[in-house]
């Protein structure tokens, strides 16, 4: 097995610039309507970008839609159903949007009145623009990759897992792609394991810890 890659892995972090869209929902019916209308980037922001904003904590309601209906509308049943959605299970945002809308529509079909905000805040739709930042960290070997991953900011994990898959079309994520590539480390078994970690819906720190552990196991095995 080749111990050194032909091309290094470069860790790229990211900054998120938020854009308020100027549309908001005060009840669940309007939330549904706007979910069906807003740009796909807003769906991404309120699901995937949640993990960038909460890198160290995966709460009970791990997306903005679930949090809003549970906390501000005080509809815990819908909150739990929306919380069960794992955005990492989806390879395109339209499918994710369709499932979110379907859950809300089905829930509302059983309601006599539309749940709405009474004392909480309206749901404000936002989308974001991600700016990449080269961190100056590169890896040629598995040990260097493992150490780099352990030390980089959480935004790099978000960029190489979430952004790579959903906005850049690299469905395996950057980590698995480099581990698999001939010019990378050519480690298909480890690459497969790492790709699955990116689909578990863990918080970013959970993703980091799991991949570091897999690298440690692979280093011992070698």
Secondary structure, DSSP 8 states (H G I E B T S, - for coil): --SS-SS-EEEEEEEEEEEEEEEEESBHHHHHHHHHHS-HHHHHHHHTHHHHHTTT---SS-SHHHHIIIIIS--HHHHHHHHT--GGG-SSHHHHHHHHHHHHHHHHTT-SS--B-SSS--EEEEEEEEEEEEEEEEESSHHHHHHHHHHS-HHHHHIIIIIHHHTS--TT-HHHHHHHSTTTT--HHHHHHHHHHTTS---HHHHHHHHHHHHHHHHHH-
